[in-house]
Amino acid sequence: MIVNIPDRSVTEGVKVSRFEIGNTCPVCGGPRGLNRWQVNHYDGKQVLLVDIWTNPCGHVDLQSSARQEAAQILKEQEELANTG
């Protein structure tokens, strides 16, 4: 699933980036909320348009956890590319 969430890895402030995360809830393994909508998110300095979703199981996905998951997926994809 591709989501738009704040990217704090940039050096100048915060921007919104597209990240790939899994389709399952990281807590229980159930389906992740595939229906997303965009909302304005104020990070203390600027307003960003980000995706939010509701998981059917009721577990909440934090943006920080989604960023960590996206980083792990990217790392695994890079490792696969380097071994092939």
N, C-alpha and C positions, 0 to 999 in steps of 0.2 A: 504494500500500500504506500502511495506517495503522499506526503503531507508537507504543508508549508508552515514552518515554525521558526521562532527566533533562532538565529545562528550567532552564538556568542564567540565563535572562533575568529571572527574578523578583528582586525586591530583597531579600527576606528568606529567605536560605537557598536551598535547591533543592527543587523539586517535580517530579512526573512529569506530563508533558503528552502529549497525542496529537498526533502530527505526520504529515503526508502526505509520503511519499518515493516515488521511482519504483519500478517493478517490475523494473528491470534493474541489474545490478552496475555501479557507477560506474567500475570499473577496466577490465573487458573487454566490457561491454555484454551479457553473458549473463544468463540469468534470475536474479533475486534469490531467495533462500530464502523461499518463501512460507509454509513451516511455521514458525510462531513459538511460543515458549513463554515463560512468565514466570519470572523468577528474582529473588531478593533481591539487591540491589546496595547495598553499603555505600559511601557517598561520603566517609567520614571523620567524619561527624557523625550521619548518620541512615541507616536502612535503607529503601530504596525498592524497590517491585515494578516491574520493567521488563521489556520484551520483548527477547529475543535470537533470532537466527536464524542458520542456516548456509547460505551460498550454495553451490549445486552446483559452481561453478567453483573453490571453495576460497579465494577472496578474502574477507578479513575486513572487515566493515563496522564502523567505529568509531562510537561514539555521537556523538562530536564532529563527524565527517564527515556523519552522518545529520542532525544539527541544522543544519549549514550547507546541506545539500541542501534540507531542509524550508524554511529561510528563503528560499532562492532560488525555490522553487516558489511560496511565498506571495507574494513580490514580483512574480513574473510574473503570478499570478492577479489581484493588485491593479491592475497596469498594464493588463491586459486589461479589467477592470471600468471603469477610468477612461477608456479610449478608446472604449468602446462606447456 
